[in-house]
Amino acid sequence: MLEINNKLERCNICRHEYTSTHIEATPGVKIYVCENCLEASKYNFIWICMNCGKVYMRPKSFVIKNLTDVELKKAYILCQDMQIIQGIDMCIACDPEGVVNYMKHVKPAAEC
């Protein structure tokens, strides 16, 4: 649930606007989101790396069209009309080796 207080912080998504609207993603870690970025989340999937803070934004139609995992595609289609900003544990920018190693151990859905 988003909270509003009197403290203004820079938006974690665009890093331009100042806002008091935030959510505590994990204990002690607050994510601030401005109105413009909340509006953008209607049309885009937004992921923020909880490790380095890098933000990834992709149009919802593009993401859904290019998904090959049927179950993941169903989940994203169900979220298509929602405003969601997702936190991810790590990204390719902060841990390229870790992502490559992780993907080596994940079997594609077609092989399961």
MMTF fields as JSON, N, C-alpha, C and O atoms, coordinates in Angstrom:
{
  "mmtfVersion": "1.0.0",
  "mmtfProducer": "UNKNOWN",
  "numBonds": 447,
  "numAtoms": 448,
  "numGroups": 112,
  "numChains": 1,
  "numModels": 1,
  "chainsPerModel": [1],
  "groupsPerChain": [112],
  "chainIdList": ["A"],
  "bondAtomList": [4, 2, 8, 6, 12, 10, 16, 14, 20, 18, 24, 22, 28, 26, 32, 30, 36, 34, 40, 38, 44, 42, 48, 46, 52, 50, 56, 54, 60, 58, 64, 62, 68, 66, 72, 70, 76, 74, 80, 78, 84, 82, 88, 86, 92, 90, 96, 94, 100, 98, 104, 102, 108, 106, 112, 110, 116, 114, 120, 118, 124, 122, 128, 126, 132, 130, 136, 134, 140, 138, 144, 142, 148, 146, 152, 150, 156, 154, 160, 158, 164, 162, 168, 166, 172, 170, 176, 174, 180, 178, 184, 182, 188, 186, 192, 190, 196, 194, 200, 198, 204, 202, 208, 206, 212, 210, 216, 214, 220, 218, 224, 222, 228, 226, 232, 230, 236, 234, 240, 238, 244, 242, 248, 246, 252, 250, 256, 254, 260, 258, 264, 262, 268, 266, 272, 270, 276, 274, 280, 278, 284, 282, 288, 286, 292, 290, 296, 294, 300, 298, 304, 302, 308, 306, 312, 310, 316, 314, 320, 318, 324, 322, 328, 326, 332, 330, 336, 334, 340, 338, 344, 342, 348, 346, 352, 350, 356, 354, 360, 358, 364, 362, 368, 366, 372, 370, 376, 374, 380, 378, 384, 382, 388, 386, 392, 390, 396, 394, 400, 398, 404, 402, 408, 406, 412, 410, 416, 414, 420, 418, 424, 422, 428, 426, 432, 430, 436, 434, 440, 438, 444, 442],
  "bondOrderList": [1, 1, 1, 1, 1, 1, 1, 1, 1, 1, 1, 1, 1, 1, 1, 1, 1, 1, 1, 1, 1, 1, 1, 1, 1, 1, 1, 1, 1, 1, 1, 1, 1, 1, 1, 1, 1, 1, 1, 1, 1, 1, 1, 1, 1, 1, 1, 1, 1, 1, 1, 1, 1, 1, 1, 1, 1, 1, 1, 1, 1, 1, 1, 1, 1, 1, 1, 1, 1, 1, 1, 1, 1, 1, 1, 1, 1, 1, 1, 1, 1, 1, 1, 1, 1, 1, 1, 1, 1, 1, 1, 1, 1, 1, 1, 1, 1, 1, 1, 1, 1, 1, 1, 1, 1, 1, 1, 1, 1, 1, 1],
  "groupList": [{"groupName": "MET", "atomNameList": ["N", "CA", "C", "O"], "elementList": ["N", "C", "C", "O"], "formalChargeList": [0, 0, 0, 0], "bondAtomList": [1, 0, 2, 1, 3, 2], "bondOrderList": [1, 1, 2], "singleLetterCode": "M", "chemCompType": "L-PEPTIDE LINKING"}, {"groupName": "LEU", "atomNameList": ["N", "CA", "C", "O"], "elementList": ["N", "C", "C", "O"], "formalChargeList": [0, 0, 0, 0], "bondAtomList": [1, 0, 2, 1, 3, 2], "bondOrderList": [1, 1, 2], "singleLetterCode": "L", "chemCompType": "L-PEPTIDE LINKING"}, {"groupName": "GLU", "atomNameList": ["N", "CA", "C", "O"], "elementList": ["N", "C", "C", "O"], "formalChargeList": [0, 0, 0, 0], "bondAtomList": [1, 0, 2, 1, 3, 2], "bondOrderList": [1, 1, 2], "singleLetterCode": "E", "chemCompType": "L-PEPTIDE LINKING"}, {"groupName": "ILE", "atomNameList": ["N", "CA", "C", "O"], "elementList": ["N", "C", "C", "O"], "formalChargeList": [0, 0, 0, 0], "bondAtomList": [1, 0, 2, 1, 3, 2], "bondOrderList": [1, 1, 2], "singleLetterCode": "I", "chemCompType": "L-PEPTIDE LINKING"}, {"groupName": "ASN", "atomNameList": ["N", "CA", "C", "O"], "elementList": ["N", "C", "C", "O"], "formalChargeList": [0, 0, 0, 0], "bondAtomList": [1, 0, 2, 1, 3, 2], "bondOrderList": [1, 1, 2], "singleLetterCode": "N", "chemCompType": "L-PEPTIDE LINKING"}, {"groupName": "LYS", "atomNameList": ["N", "CA", "C", "O"], "elementList": ["N", "C", "C", "O"], "formalChargeList": [0, 0, 0, 0], "bondAtomList": [1, 0, 2, 1, 3, 2], "bondOrderList": [1, 1, 2], "singleLetterCode": "K", "chemCompType": "L-PEPTIDE LINKING"}, {"groupName": "ARG", "atomNameList": ["N", "CA", "C", "O"], "elementList": ["N", "C", "C", "O"], "formalChargeList": [0, 0, 0, 0], "bondAtomList": [1, 0, 2, 1, 3, 2], "bondOrderList": [1, 1, 2], "singleLetterCode": "R", "chemCompType": "L-PEPTIDE LINKING"}, {"groupName": "CYS", "atomNameList": ["N", "CA", "C", "O"], "elementList": ["N", "C", "C", "O"], "formalChargeList": [0, 0, 0, 0], "bondAtomList": [1, 0, 2, 1, 3, 2], "bondOrderList": [1, 1, 2], "singleLetterCode": "C", "chemCompType": "L-PEPTIDE LINKING"}, {"groupName": "HIS", "atomNameList": ["N", "CA", "C", "O"], "elementList": ["N", "C", "C", "O"], "formalChargeList": [0, 0, 0, 0], "bondAtomList": [1, 0, 2, 1, 3, 2], "bondOrderList": [1, 1, 2], "singleLetterCode": "H", "chemCompType": "L-PEPTIDE LINKING"}, {"groupName": "TYR", "atomNameList": ["N", "CA", "C", "O"], "elementList": ["N", "C", "C", "O"], "formalChargeList": [0, 0, 0, 0], "bondAtomList": [1, 0, 2, 1, 3, 2], "bondOrderList": [1, 1, 2], "singleLetterCode": "Y", "chemCompType": "L-PEPTIDE LINKING"}, {"groupName": "THR", "atomNameList": ["N", "CA", "C", "O"], "elementList": ["N", "C", "C", "O"], "formalChargeList": [0, 0, 0, 0], "bondAtomList": [1, 0, 2, 1, 3, 2], "bondOrderList": [1, 1, 2], "singleLetterCode": "T", "chemCompType": "L-PEPTIDE LINKING"}, {"groupName": "SER", "atomNameList": ["N", "CA", "C", "O"], "elementList": ["N", "C", "C", "O"], "formalChargeList": [0, 0, 0, 0], "bondAtomList": [1, 0, 2, 1, 3, 2], "bondOrderList": [1, 1, 2], "singleLetterCode": "S", "chemCompType": "L-PEPTIDE LINKING"}, {"groupName": "ALA", "atomNameList": ["N", "CA", "C", "O"], "elementList": ["N", "C", "C", "O"], "formalChargeList": [0, 0, 0, 0], "bondAtomList": [1, 0, 2, 1, 3, 2], "bondOrderList": [1, 1, 2], "singleLetterCode": "A", "chemCompType": "L-PEPTIDE LINKING"}, {"groupName": "PRO", "atomNameList": ["N", "CA", "C", "O"], "elementList": ["N", "C", "C", "O"], "formalChargeList": [0, 0, 0, 0], "bondAtomList": [1, 0, 2, 1, 3, 2], "bondOrderList": [1, 1, 2], "singleLetterCode": "P", "chemCompType": "L-PEPTIDE LINKING"}, {"groupName": "GLY", "atomNameList": ["N", "CA", "C", "O"], "elementList": ["N", "C", "C", "O"], "formalChargeList": [0, 0, 0, 0], "bondAtomList": [1, 0, 2, 1, 3, 2], "bondOrderList": [1, 1, 2], "singleLetterCode": "G", "chemCompType": "PEPTIDE LINKING"}, {"groupName": "VAL", "atomNameList": ["N", "CA", "C", "O"], "elementList": ["N", "C", "C", "O"], "formalChargeList": [0, 0, 0, 0], "bondAtomList": [1, 0, 2, 1, 3, 2], "bondOrderList": [1, 1, 2], "singleLetterCode": "V", "chemCompType": "L-PEPTIDE LINKING"}, {"groupName": "PHE", "atomNameList": ["N", "CA", "C", "O"], "elementList": ["N", "C", "C", "O"], "formalChargeList": [0, 0, 0, 0], "bondAtomList": [1, 0, 2, 1, 3, 2], "bondOrderList": [1, 1, 2], "singleLetterCode": "F", "chemCompType": "L-PEPTIDE LINKING"}, {"groupName": "TRP", "atomNameList": ["N", "CA", "C", "O"], "elementList": ["N", "C", "C", "O"], "formalChargeList": [0, 0, 0, 0], "bondAtomList": [1, 0, 2, 1, 3, 2], "bondOrderList": [1, 1, 2], "singleLetterCode": "W", "chemCompType": "L-PEPTIDE LINKING"}, {"groupName": "ASP", "atomNameList": ["N", "CA", "C", "O"], "elementList": ["N", "C", "C", "O"], "formalChargeList": [0, 0, 0, 0], "bondAtomList": [1, 0, 2, 1, 3, 2], "bondOrderList": [1, 1, 2], "singleLetterCode": "D", "chemCompType": "L-PEPTIDE LINKING"}, {"groupName": "GLN", "atomNameList": ["N", "CA", "C", "O"], "elementList": ["N", "C", "C", "O"], "formalChargeList": [0, 0, 0, 0], "bondAtomList": [1, 0, 2, 1, 3, 2], "bondOrderList": [1, 1, 2], "singleLetterCode": "Q", "chemCompType": "L-PEPTIDE LINKING"}],
  "groupTypeList": [0, 1, 2, 3, 4, 4, 5, 1, 2, 6, 7, 4, 3, 7, 6, 8, 2, 9, 10, 11, 10, 8, 3, 2, 12, 10, 13, 14, 15, 5, 3, 9, 15, 7, 2, 4, 7, 1, 2, 12, 11, 5, 9, 4, 16, 3, 17, 3, 7, 0, 4, 7, 14, 5, 15, 9, 0, 6, 13, 5, 11, 16, 15, 3, 5, 4, 1, 10, 18, 15, 2, 1, 5, 5, 12, 9, 3, 1, 7, 19, 18, 0, 19, 3, 3, 19, 14, 3, 18, 0, 7, 3, 12, 7, 18, 13, 2, 14, 15, 15, 4, 9, 0, 5, 8, 15, 5, 13, 12, 12, 2, 7],
  "groupIdList": [1, 2, 3, 4, 5, 6, 7, 8, 9, 10, 11, 12, 13, 14, 15, 16, 17, 18, 19, 20, 21, 22, 23, 24, 25, 26, 27, 28, 29, 30, 31, 32, 33, 34, 35, 36, 37, 38, 39, 40, 41, 42, 43, 44, 45, 46, 47, 48, 49, 50, 51, 52, 53, 54, 55, 56, 57, 58, 59, 60, 61, 62, 63, 64, 65, 66, 67, 68, 69, 70, 71, 72, 73, 74, 75, 76, 77, 78, 79, 80, 81, 82, 83, 84, 85, 86, 87, 88, 89, 90, 91, 92, 93, 94, 95, 96, 97, 98, 99, 100, 101, 102, 103, 104, 105, 106, 107, 108, 109, 110, 111, 112],
  "secStructList": [7, 7, 3, 3, 3, 3, 3, 3, 3, 3, 7, 6, 6, 6, 1, 1, 1, 3, 3, 3, 3, 3, 3, 3, 3, 3, 6, 6, 3, 3, 3, 3, 7, 7, 2, 2, 2, 2, 2, 2, 6, 6, 6, 3, 3, 3, 3, 3, 3, 6, 6, 6, 7, 7, 3, 3, 3, 3, 3, 2, 2, 2, 2, 2, 2, 2, 7, 7, 7, 2, 2, 2, 2, 2, 2, 2, 2, 2, 6, 6, 6, 1, 7, 7, 3, 3, 3, 3, 1, 7, 7, 6, 6, 6, 7, 2, 2, 2, 2, 2, 2, 2, 2, 2, 2, 7, 7, 7, 4, 4, 4, 7],
  "xCoordList": [0.837, 0.0, 0.881, 1.824, 0.574, 1.319, 1.005, -0.136, 2.024, 1.848, 2.238, 3.08, 1.623, 1.971, 2.353, 1.615, 3.518, 3.95, 4.437, 4.266, 5.026, 5.468, 6.905, 7.356, 7.618, 9.009, 9.058, 8.474, 9.753, 9.899, 11.232, 12.282, 11.168, 12.366, 12.28, 11.198, 13.418, 13.465, 12.854, 13.103, 12.06, 11.426, 12.498, 13.454, 12.342, 13.302, 13.221, 14.142, 12.144, 11.974, 12.599, 13.527, 12.106, 12.599, 13.784, 14.571, 13.915, 14.98, 14.966, 15.987, 13.786, 13.658, 12.711, 13.048, 11.541, 10.498, 10.747, 11.369, 10.24, 10.25, 8.835, 7.868, 8.72, 7.411, 7.474, 8.543, 6.315, 6.227, 5.556, 5.51, 5.04, 4.367, 5.408, 6.317, 5.263, 6.237, 5.617, 4.495, 6.388, 6.026, 7.289, 8.388, 7.139, 8.282, 8.389, 7.65, 9.322, 9.467, 9.934, 9.395, 10.916, 11.385, 11.616, 11.718, 11.7, 11.876, 13.048, 14.196, 12.725, 13.726, 14.055, 14.785, 13.54, 13.818, 12.545, 11.59, 12.56, 11.391, 11.629, 12.717, 10.599, 10.627, 9.671, 8.477, 10.21, 9.405, 9.012, 9.843, 7.728, 7.208, 6.359, 5.398, 6.72, 5.979, 4.723, 4.557, 3.855, 2.599, 2.847, 2.122, 3.864, 4.151, 4.547, 4.129, 5.339, 5.762, 4.613, 4.507, 3.757, 2.56, 1.679, 1.121, 1.552, 0.783, 1.445, 0.762, 2.774, 3.512, 3.329, 3.397, 3.097, 2.931, 1.607, 1.406, 0.707, -0.53, -0.24, -0.946, 0.794, 1.085, 2.397, 2.698, 3.167, 4.48, 4.642, 4.098, 5.399, 5.864, 7.138, 8.005, 7.254, 8.423, 9.045, 8.374, 10.336, 11.079, 12.185, 12.835, 12.403, 13.497, 14.361, 13.863, 15.658, 16.593, 16.764, 17.149, 16.481, 16.59, 18.052, 18.357, 18.952, 20.374, 21.066, 21.745, 20.895, 21.612, 20.7, 21.192, 19.392, 18.457, 18.158, 17.368, 18.783, 18.531, 17.073, 16.505, 16.483, 15.074, 14.969, 15.657, 14.089, 13.807, 12.324, 11.467, 12.033, 10.648, 10.416, 11.15, 9.383, 9.043, 7.539, 6.776, 7.097, 5.653, 5.02, 5.573, 3.862, 3.187, 2.919, 3.126, 2.462, 2.152, 3.4, 3.317, 4.552, 5.805, 6.229, 6.617, 6.156, 6.568, 5.68, 6.175, 4.389, 3.451, 3.624, 3.595, 3.801, 3.956, 5.206, 5.195, 6.269, 7.544, 7.79, 8.826, 6.874, 7.052, 6.837, 5.915, 7.714, 7.559, 7.046, 6.452, 7.266, 6.775, 5.275, 4.833, 4.49, 3.029, 2.456, 1.565, 2.947, 2.423, 2.76, 1.924, 3.97, 4.354, 3.545, 3.14, 3.316, 2.515, 1.096, 0.55, 0.495, -0.847, -0.857, -1.778, 0.173, 0.251, 0.347, -0.326, 1.173, 1.318, 0.066, -0.268, -0.632, -1.894, -2.906, -3.642, -2.946, -3.859, -3.507, -4.385, -2.243, -1.785, -1.789, -1.388, -2.233, -2.151, -2.812, -2.316, -3.912, -4.636, -4.263, -4.857, -3.286, -2.889, -1.655, -0.86, -1.523, -0.329, 0.611, 0.395, 1.66, 2.574, 4.01, 4.438, 4.736, 6.167, 6.787, 6.572, 7.558, 8.082, 9.527, 10.337, 9.841, 11.221, 11.834, 11.211, 13.055, 13.773, 15.036, 15.606, 15.471, 16.624, 17.924, 18.722, 18.14, 19.359, 19.062, 18.087, 19.907, 19.727, 21.038, 22.075, 20.971, 22.146, 23.216, 24.402, 22.822, 23.79, 24.608, 25.808, 23.995, 24.722, 25.399, 26.35, 24.921, 25.524, 25.385, 24.631, 26.113, 25.977, 26.32, 25.642, 27.36, 27.762, 26.688, 26.4, 26.104, 25.062, 23.833, 23.244, 23.435, 22.274, 22.559, 21.707, 23.762, 24.131, 24.151, 23.623, 24.755, 24.785, 23.385, 23.082, 22.531, 21.148, 20.425, 19.732, 20.585, 19.886, 20.389, 19.633, 21.639, 22.167, 21.452, 21.32, 20.992, 20.352, 18.83, 18.187, 18.256, 16.816, 16.471, 16.988, 15.59, 15.144, 14.005, 13.089, 14.04, 12.906, 11.641, 11.71, 10.487, 9.21, 8.988, 8.366, 9.479, 9.278, 10.013, 9.615, 11.091, 11.865, 11.347, 11.767, 10.458, 9.973, 9.012, 8.507],
  "yCoordList": [-1.176, 0.0, 1.237, 1.337, 2.166, 3.412, 4.292, 4.357, 4.962, 5.882, 7.283, 7.463, 8.25, 9.637, 10.28, 10.199, 10.919, 11.639, 13.018, 13.397, 13.762, 15.119, 15.185, 16.252, 14.08, 14.057, 13.886, 12.949, 14.791, 14.695, 14.044, 14.435, 13.051, 12.363, 12.286, 12.388, 12.108, 11.978, 10.634, 9.609, 10.652, 9.442, 8.426, 8.764, 7.179, 6.128, 5.667, 5.013, 5.995, 5.549, 6.553, 6.205, 7.788, 8.793, 9.587, 10.121, 9.667, 10.41, 11.919, 12.591, 12.449, 13.878, 14.562, 15.589, 13.989, 14.587, 14.253, 13.246, 15.135, 14.873, 14.522, 15.124, 13.55, 13.061, 12.57, 12.262, 12.504, 11.902, 10.531, 9.804, 10.178, 8.895, 7.785, 7.816, 6.81, 5.725, 4.436, 4.41, 3.377, 2.088, 1.488, 1.7, 0.757, 0.091, -1.29, -2.206, -1.434, -2.674, -3.822, -4.927, -3.561, -4.496, -3.658, -2.435, -4.272, -3.478, -2.498, -2.896, -1.216, -0.169, 0.351, 1.335, -0.277, 0.153, 0.742, 0.029, 2.068, 2.755, 3.089, 3.521, 2.885, 3.221, 4.391, 4.283, 5.52, 6.712, 6.744, 6.512, 7.036, 7.028, 8.279, 8.52, 9.072, 10.298, 9.978, 8.857, 10.959, 10.788, 10.409, 9.584, 11.005, 10.694, 9.237, 8.599, 8.713, 7.314, 6.367, 5.287, 6.771, 5.961, 5.898, 4.847, 7.011, 7.046, 6.166, 5.449, 6.223, 5.41, 3.917, 3.111, 3.55, 2.13, 1.559, 0.345, 2.414, 1.925, 1.285, 0.368, 1.764, 1.348, 0.579, 0.025, 0.554, -0.096, -1.008, -0.746, -2.082, -2.852, -2.169, -1.851, -1.943, -1.274, -2.206, -2.669, -2.473, -3.287, -2.425, -1.675, -2.526, -1.8, -2.817, -3.618, -2.77, -3.689, -3.256, -2.12, -4.15, -3.838, -3.843, -3.428, -4.311, -4.341, -3.034, -2.415, -2.609, -1.423, -0.229, 0.888, -0.437, 0.652, 0.963, 1.862, 0.229, 0.46, 0.132, -0.824, 0.945, 0.794, 0.321, 0.816, -0.651, -1.166, -0.921, -1.291, -0.295, 0.007, -0.461, -0.083, -1.291, -1.797, -1.709, -1.945, -1.373, -1.337, -2.699, -3.734, -2.689, -3.938, -4.804, -6.016, -4.199, -4.973, -5.664, -6.804, -4.996, -5.56, -6.755, -7.795, -6.606, -7.68, -8.902, -10.021, -8.687, -9.81, -10.513, -11.742, -9.745, -10.315, -11.193, -12.205, -10.82, -11.524, -12.617, -13.279, -12.824, -13.885, -15.252, -15.446, -16.19, -17.546, -18.507, -19.534, -18.19, -19.01, -18.788, -17.686, -19.835, -19.725, -19.27, -18.421, -19.814, -19.459, -18.005, -17.284, -17.594, -16.215, -15.26, -14.188, -15.654, -14.834, -14.661, -13.558, -15.749, -15.677, -14.719, -13.916, -14.809, -13.942, -12.479, -11.633, -12.167, -10.779, -10.267, -9.088, -11.136, -10.723, -10.347, -9.372, -11.114, -10.803, -9.472, -8.808, -9.08, -7.828, -6.657, -5.549, -6.893, -5.901, -4.571, -3.519, -4.592, -3.363, -2.785, -1.8, -3.386, -2.935, -2.033, -2.105, -1.192, -0.368, -1.11, -1.153, -1.693, -2.499, -2.053, -1.904, -1.847, -1.614, -2.745, -2.853, -3.587, -4.789, -4.613, -4.036, -5.114, -5.158, -6.484, -7.535, -6.438, -7.668, -7.734, -6.703, -8.958, -9.146, -8.65, -8.004, -8.955, -8.52, -8.31, -8.842, -7.532, -7.285, -7.554, -7.79, -7.513, -7.77, -6.696, -6.972, -5.483, -4.397, -4.58, -4.307, -5.03, -5.123, -6.481, -6.592, -7.519, -8.839, -9.641, -10.613, -9.241, -9.941, -11.428, -12.263, -11.757, -13.148, -13.948, -15.091, -13.339, -14.022, -14.321, -15.394, -13.396, -13.612, -14.718, -15.571, -14.705, -15.748, -17.113, -18.087, -17.185, -18.46, -18.922, -20.112, -17.992, -18.339, -18.922, -19.933, -18.292, -18.738, -20.095, -20.835, -20.443, -21.76, -22.875, -23.991, -22.567, -23.581, -23.626, -24.539, -22.672, -22.634, -23.35, -23.018, -24.339, -25.041, -24.275, -23.838, -24.102, -23.481, -24.304, -25.519, -23.637, -24.317, -25.477, -26.466, -25.389, -26.451, -27.72, -28.802, -27.623, -28.791, -29.466, -30.579, -28.824, -29.383, -30.524, -31.11],
  "zCoordList": [0.0, 0.0, 0.0, 0.784, -0.87, -0.947, 0.251, 0.709, 0.747, 1.864, 1.425, 0.546, 2.038, 1.769, 3.089, 4.071, 3.101, 4.301, 3.882, 2.724, 4.771, 4.467, 3.944, 3.526, 3.962, 3.525, 2.001, 1.458, 1.325, -0.13, -0.47, 0.04, -1.337, -1.826, -3.341, -3.92, -3.967, -5.425, -5.839, -5.204, -6.903, -7.422, -7.807, -8.505, -7.351, -7.66, -9.117, -9.607, -9.805, -11.188, -12.159, -12.89, -12.175, -13.139, -12.612, -13.394, -11.299, -10.63, -10.928, -10.79, -11.343, -11.621, -10.637, -10.05, -10.467, -9.625, -8.156, -7.819, -7.298, -5.864, -5.438, -5.906, -4.553, -4.127, -2.69, -2.164, -2.077, -0.75, -0.831, 0.161, -1.997, -2.191, -2.256, -3.086, -1.374, -1.322, -0.806, -0.301, -0.953, -0.38, 0.225, -0.288, 1.291, 1.897, 1.264, 1.624, 0.31, -0.459, 0.433, 0.367, 1.246, 2.268, 3.516, 3.417, 4.674, 5.891, 5.766, 5.57, 5.886, 5.832, 4.437, 4.312, 3.39, 2.013, 1.413, 1.105, 1.256, 0.711, -0.754, -1.136, -1.567, -2.983, -3.178, -2.897, -3.664, -3.912, -5.384, -6.262, -5.649, -7.016, -7.235, -6.504, -8.249, -8.553, -9.371, -9.852, -9.522, -10.265, -11.724, -12.279, -12.349, -13.748, -13.933, -14.899, -13.026, -13.121, -12.788, -13.367, -11.857, -11.595, -12.833, -13.147, -13.533, -14.783, -15.844, -16.575, -15.923, -16.895, -16.635, -17.563, -15.378, -15.05, -15.559, -15.522, -16.031, -16.654, -18.005, -18.425, -18.683, -20.058, -20.194, -21.251, -19.118, -19.141, -17.938, -16.865, -18.131, -16.994, -16.531, -17.344, -15.232, -14.665, -13.632, -12.71, -13.801, -12.852, -12.271, -12.998, -10.97, -10.313, -9.573, -8.782, -9.844, -9.197, -7.742, -7.467, -6.833, -5.404, -4.949, -3.83, -5.816, -5.481, -5.884, -5.065, -7.155, -7.633, -7.922, -8.08, -7.994, -8.224, -9.677, -9.963, -10.612, -12.039, -12.36, -11.832, -13.235, -13.597, -15.039, -15.931, -15.24, -16.577, -16.851, -16.05, -17.988, -18.348, -19.778, -20.691, -19.966, -21.287, -21.493, -20.556, -22.713, -22.993, -22.73, -23.103, -22.088, -21.734, -22.961, -22.914, -24.06, -25.261, -25.812, -26.269, -25.777, -26.264, -25.413, -25.947, -24.095, -23.184, -23.379, -23.515, -23.393, -23.516, -24.858, -24.924, -25.918, -27.261, -27.358, -28.058, -26.671, -26.795, -25.757, -25.81, -24.824, -23.836, -24.487, -25.279, -24.13, -24.647, -23.58, -23.909, -22.322, -21.217, -21.088, -20.764, -21.341, -21.374, -20.035, -20.005, -18.941, -17.616, -17.258, -16.714, -17.562, -17.303, -18.176, -17.727, -19.414, -20.326, -19.78, -19.812, -19.276, -18.676, -17.487, -17.334, -16.651, -15.466, -15.868, -15.279, -16.863, -17.307, -18.003, -17.884, -18.727, -19.354, -18.276, -18.428, -17.189, -16.083, -15.417, -14.865, -15.464, -14.844, -15.824, -15.468, -17.036, -18.097, -17.742, -18.145, -17.004, -16.671, -15.313, -14.873, -14.649, -13.319, -13.387, -14.323, -12.38, -12.226, -11.285, -10.074, -11.864, -11.067, -11.321, -12.466, -10.241, -10.308, -9.502, -8.295, -10.184, -9.555, -9.125, -9.85, -7.947, -7.477, -7.883, -7.731, -8.401, -8.743, -7.893, -7.536, -7.568, -6.681, -7.28, -6.601, -8.56, -9.222, -10.693, -11.224, -11.347, -12.776, -13.504, -12.884, -14.799, -15.622, -15.414, -15.594, -15.04, -14.845, -13.564, -13.566, -12.482, -11.214, -11.028, -10.254, -11.731, -11.583, -12.875, -12.919, -13.937, -15.217, -15.114, -15.712, -14.365, -14.203, -13.465, -13.819, -12.444, -11.678, -12.512, -12.379, -13.367, -14.228, -15.239, -15.486, -15.825, -16.796, -16.108, -16.645, -14.927, -14.19, -13.817, -13.9, -13.408, -13.06, -14.272, -14.157, -15.424, -16.625, -17.101, -17.73, -16.822, -17.195, -16.435, -16.938, -15.222, -14.371, -14.532, -14.014, -15.229, -15.407, -16.697, -17.764, -16.591, -17.791, -18.433, -17.736, -19.754, -20.427, -20.201, -20.016, -20.217, -19.97, -20.917, -20.531, -22.151, -23.132, -22.761, -23.192, -21.961, -21.573, -20.313, -19.995, -19.601, -18.327, -18.559, -17.602]
}
